[in-house]
Amino acid sequence: MDDSTWSTLQNILPLLIPIVIVEIILLVAALSDLIRQPALRGPKWVWVLVILFVNLIGPILYFVLARKEE
């Protein structure tokens, strides 16, 4: 890595760390809730894919759209 790349990385890293932490917390919360839910809007396997592969927005979509109203 040259000096300009390293400098850019040092400037961006403090901004990325909180985003990564929030993503991990949302991912764990959504997956643990998914396991406990008896009924959802759509198959569970689809929601697992959405949670895992649609970064940051996937878990939010799960909490907003997947859960059935009781």
N, CA, C and O atoms as a DFTB+ gen file, in Angstrom:
280 C
 N C O
     1  1       0.844      -1.181       0.000
     2  2       0.000       0.000       0.000
     3  2       0.883       1.236       0.000
     4  3       1.851       1.330       0.755
     5  1       0.536       2.166      -0.848
     6  2       1.304       3.407      -0.840
     7  2       0.752       4.345       0.237
     8  3      -0.271       4.054       0.857
     9  1       1.423       5.446       0.449
    10  2       1.074       6.362       1.534
    11  2      -0.308       6.983       1.362
    12  3      -1.014       7.170       2.352
    13  1      -0.712       7.306       0.141
    14  2      -2.027       7.938      -0.056
    15  2      -3.158       6.963       0.246
    16  3      -4.180       7.358       0.807
    17  1      -2.989       5.692      -0.117
    18  2      -4.005       4.685       0.176
    19  2      -4.115       4.477       1.675
    20  3      -5.218       4.413       2.218
    21  1      -2.979       4.371       2.344
    22  2      -2.971       4.181       3.793
    23  2      -3.611       5.377       4.498
    24  3      -4.357       5.194       5.460
    25  1      -3.337       6.573       4.047
    26  2      -3.911       7.782       4.629
    27  2      -5.424       7.810       4.448
    28  3      -6.154       8.170       5.371
    29  1      -5.891       7.437       3.277
    30  2      -7.329       7.390       3.011
    31  2      -8.003       6.359       3.908
    32  3      -9.073       6.617       4.460
    33  1      -7.386       5.203       4.053
    34  2      -7.922       4.155       4.914
    35  2      -8.010       4.624       6.359
    36  3      -8.996       4.347       7.041
    37  1      -7.001       5.322       6.824
    38  2      -7.018       5.833       8.196
    39  2      -8.125       6.864       8.397
    40  3      -8.673       6.972       9.494
    41  1      -8.460       7.615       7.366
    42  2      -9.524       8.612       7.483
    43  2     -10.915       7.988       7.426
    44  3     -11.840       8.487       8.067
    45  1     -11.074       6.911       6.675
    46  2     -12.386       6.289       6.499
    47  2     -12.707       5.301       7.620
    48  3     -13.871       5.156       7.993
    49  1     -11.718       4.636       8.150
    50  2     -11.932       3.587       9.142
    51  2     -12.747       4.030      10.351
    52  3     -13.639       3.285      10.757
    53  1     -12.502       5.190      10.954
    54  2     -13.339       5.595      12.098
    55  2     -14.817       5.788      11.730
    56  3     -15.683       5.697      12.601
    57  1     -15.108       6.046      10.484
    58  2     -16.497       6.180      10.052
    59  2     -17.144       4.825       9.786
    60  3     -18.350       4.669       9.975
    61  1     -16.364       3.857       9.354
    62  2     -16.895       2.551       9.024
    63  2     -17.141       1.662      10.237
    64  3     -18.064       0.848      10.225
    65  1     -16.345       1.802      11.267
    66  2     -16.462       0.931      12.438
    67  2     -17.846       1.004      13.079
    68  3     -18.418      -0.053      13.345
    69  1     -18.427       2.183      13.347
    70  2     -19.776       2.201      13.920
    71  2     -20.831       1.591      12.999
    72  3     -21.768       0.950      13.475
    73  1     -20.690       1.782      11.705
    74  2     -21.648       1.198      10.763
    75  2     -21.571      -0.324      10.795
    76  3     -22.602      -0.997      10.764
    77  1     -20.378      -0.864      10.857
    78  2     -20.199      -2.316      10.922
    79  2     -20.767      -2.861      12.229
    80  3     -21.395      -3.920      12.229
    81  1     -20.561      -2.169      13.328
    82  2     -21.096      -2.612      14.619
    83  2     -22.620      -2.615      14.599
    84  3     -23.238      -3.569      15.071
    85  1     -23.234      -1.566      14.062
    86  2     -24.694      -1.514      13.960
    87  2     -25.208      -2.637      13.064
    88  3     -26.218      -3.264      13.382
    89  1     -24.536      -2.898      11.963
    90  2     -24.933      -3.977      11.048
    91  2     -24.907      -5.322      11.754
    92  3     -25.835      -6.117      11.596
    93  1     -23.871      -5.592      12.524
    94  2     -23.760      -6.873      13.226
    95  2     -24.853      -7.010      14.277
    96  3     -25.450      -8.079      14.409
    97  1     -25.124      -5.944      15.024
    98  2     -26.178      -5.982      16.042
    99  2     -27.536      -6.232      15.392
   100  3     -28.304      -7.065      15.874
   101  1     -27.843      -5.527      14.311
   102  2     -29.113      -5.730      13.609
   103  2     -29.220      -7.143      13.048
   104  3     -30.282      -7.761      13.123
   105  1     -28.139      -7.651      12.494
   106  2     -28.134      -8.991      11.924
   107  2     -28.427     -10.048      12.986
   108  3     -29.251     -10.937      12.768
   109  1     -27.763      -9.955      14.119
   110  2     -27.973     -10.923      15.204
   111  2     -29.388     -10.803      15.758
   112  3     -30.038     -11.819      16.005
   113  1     -29.873      -9.585      15.957
   114  2     -31.219      -9.387      16.485
   115  2     -32.276      -9.925      15.525
   116  3     -33.231     -10.574      15.953
   117  1     -32.112      -9.662      14.242
   118  2     -33.091     -10.132      13.258
   119  2     -33.087     -11.655      13.149
   120  3     -34.152     -12.270      13.095
   121  1     -31.914     -12.265      13.116
   122  2     -31.853     -13.724      13.012
   123  2     -32.396     -14.404      14.264
   124  3     -33.073     -15.427      14.164
   125  1     -32.112     -13.854      15.431
   126  2     -32.642     -14.462      16.654
   127  2     -34.158     -14.294      16.738
   128  3     -34.849     -15.191      17.221
   129  1     -34.683     -13.162      16.278
   130  2     -36.125     -12.970      16.248
   131  2     -36.774     -13.895      15.219
   132  3     -37.849     -14.443      15.463
   133  1     -36.131     -14.065      14.089
   134  2     -36.643     -14.936      13.033
   135  2     -36.798     -16.368      13.538
   136  3     -37.781     -17.039      13.224
   137  1     -35.842     -16.824      14.308
   138  2     -35.890     -18.185      14.841
   139  2     -37.085     -18.361      15.774
   140  3     -37.707     -19.423      15.789
   141  1     -37.410     -17.334      16.549
   142  2     -38.488     -17.426      17.539
   143  2     -39.881     -17.183      16.976
   144  3     -40.865     -17.500      17.644
   145  1     -40.000     -16.634      15.778
   146  2     -41.306     -16.304      15.214
   147  2     -41.974     -17.550      14.636
   148  3     -41.380     -18.245      13.812
   149  1     -43.219     -17.838      15.068
   150  2     -43.908     -19.016      14.522
   151  2     -44.456     -18.779      13.105
   152  3     -44.511     -19.710      12.301
   153  1     -44.854     -17.558      12.804
   154  2     -45.452     -17.278      11.492
   155  2     -44.948     -15.933      10.974
   156  3     -44.833     -14.962      11.721
   157  1     -44.655     -15.906       9.691
   158  2     -44.151     -14.702       9.053
   159  2     -44.882     -14.488       7.739
   160  3     -45.592     -15.370       7.256
   161  1     -44.699     -13.315       7.175
   162  2     -45.176     -13.059       5.822
   163  2     -44.126     -13.579       4.857
   164  3     -43.141     -12.893       4.583
   165  1     -44.320     -14.761       4.348
   166  2     -43.349     -15.373       3.447
   167  2     -42.555     -16.452       4.154
   168  3     -42.580     -16.548       5.380
   169  1     -41.843     -17.269       3.374
   170  2     -41.051     -18.355       3.958
   171  2     -39.845     -17.840       4.747
   172  3     -39.259     -16.807       4.422
   173  1     -39.499     -18.580       5.779
   174  2     -38.369     -18.173       6.622
   175  2     -37.060     -18.152       5.838
   176  3     -36.226     -17.277       6.072
   177  1     -36.861     -19.083       4.922
   178  2     -35.595     -19.141       4.190
   179  2     -35.374     -17.887       3.354
   180  3     -34.238     -17.450       3.168
   181  1     -36.478     -17.300       2.845
   182  2     -36.347     -16.058       2.081
   183  2     -35.899     -14.931       3.001
   184  3     -35.048     -14.125       2.625
   185  1     -36.462     -14.868       4.194
   186  2     -36.084     -13.813       5.138
   187  2     -34.646     -13.985       5.625
   188  3     -33.963     -12.996       5.893
   189  1     -34.183     -15.223       5.741
   190  2     -32.776     -15.445       6.105
   191  2     -31.872     -14.851       5.024
   192  3     -30.880     -14.191       5.336
   193  1     -32.213     -15.086       3.754
   194  2     -31.412     -14.531       2.661
   195  2     -31.449     -13.006       2.657
   196  3     -30.423     -12.360       2.445
   197  1     -32.626     -12.428       2.891
   198  2     -32.744     -10.960       2.921
   199  2     -31.902     -10.389       4.059
   200  3     -31.176      -9.413       3.865
   201  1     -31.995     -10.983       5.226
   202  2     -31.256     -10.496       6.394
   203  2     -29.745     -10.590       6.155
   204  3     -29.002      -9.670       6.497
   205  1     -29.298     -11.691       5.576
   206  2     -27.864     -11.907       5.414
   207  2     -27.250     -11.137       4.254
   208  3     -26.115     -10.671       4.353
   209  1     -27.992     -10.997       3.147
   210  2     -27.364     -10.482       1.942
   211  2     -27.759      -9.066       1.549
   212  3     -27.133      -8.484       0.663
   213  1     -28.769      -8.503       2.176
   214  2     -29.129      -7.104       1.900
   215  2     -28.608      -6.298       3.089
   216  3     -29.331      -6.043       4.052
   217  1     -27.355      -5.910       3.000
   218  2     -26.653      -5.288       4.126
   219  2     -27.375      -4.074       4.677
   220  3     -27.875      -3.232       3.931
   221  1     -27.416      -4.004       5.966
   222  2     -27.980      -2.929       6.774
   223  2     -29.478      -2.751       6.568
   224  3     -30.202      -2.541       7.541
   225  1     -29.960      -2.827       5.345
   226  2     -31.388      -2.635       5.093
   227  2     -32.157      -3.946       5.269
   228  3     -33.339      -3.914       5.612
   229  1     -31.524      -5.088       5.045
   230  2     -32.182      -6.386       5.163
   231  2     -32.812      -6.626       6.532
   232  3     -33.995      -6.959       6.604
   233  1     -32.051      -6.466       7.629
   234  2     -32.664      -6.650       8.944
   235  2     -33.785      -5.645       9.227
   236  3     -34.778      -5.984       9.871
   237  1     -33.626      -4.421       8.748
   238  2     -34.674      -3.414       8.940
   239  2     -35.923      -3.813       8.167
   240  3     -37.033      -3.695       8.686
   241  1     -35.759      -4.282       6.938
   242  2     -36.903      -4.761       6.162
   243  2     -37.596      -5.914       6.873
   244  3     -38.825      -5.988       6.882
   245  1     -36.827      -6.803       7.462
   246  2     -37.410      -7.918       8.203
   247  2     -38.298      -7.411       9.337
   248  3     -39.441      -7.846       9.476
   249  1     -37.776      -6.498      10.142
   250  2     -38.549      -6.014      11.283
   251  2     -39.792      -5.247      10.848
   252  3     -40.805      -5.273      11.547
   253  1     -39.736      -4.575       9.722
   254  2     -40.870      -3.770       9.261
   255  2     -41.895      -4.611       8.500
   256  3     -43.098      -4.433       8.693
   257  1     -41.441      -5.520       7.640
   258  2     -42.351      -6.192       6.727
   259  2     -42.681      -7.648       7.056
   260  3     -43.783      -8.104       6.747
   261  1     -41.781      -8.370       7.657
   262  2     -41.954      -9.820       7.770
   263  2     -42.913     -10.250       8.870
   264  3     -43.640     -11.230       8.706
   265  1     -42.924      -9.548       9.963
   266  2     -43.703      -9.985      11.111
   267  2     -45.190      -9.769      10.879
   268  3     -45.622      -8.696      10.459
   269  1     -45.964     -10.813      11.161
   270  2     -47.412     -10.720      11.021
   271  2     -47.990      -9.988      12.226
   272  3     -47.499     -10.121      13.347
   273  1     -49.026      -9.225      11.976
   274  2     -49.707      -8.561      13.080
   275  2     -50.545      -9.580      13.821
   276  3     -51.197     -10.428      13.211
   277  1     -50.525      -9.493      15.125
   278  2     -51.251     -10.459      15.937
   279  2     -52.613      -9.990      16.304
   280  3     -53.346     -10.702      16.990
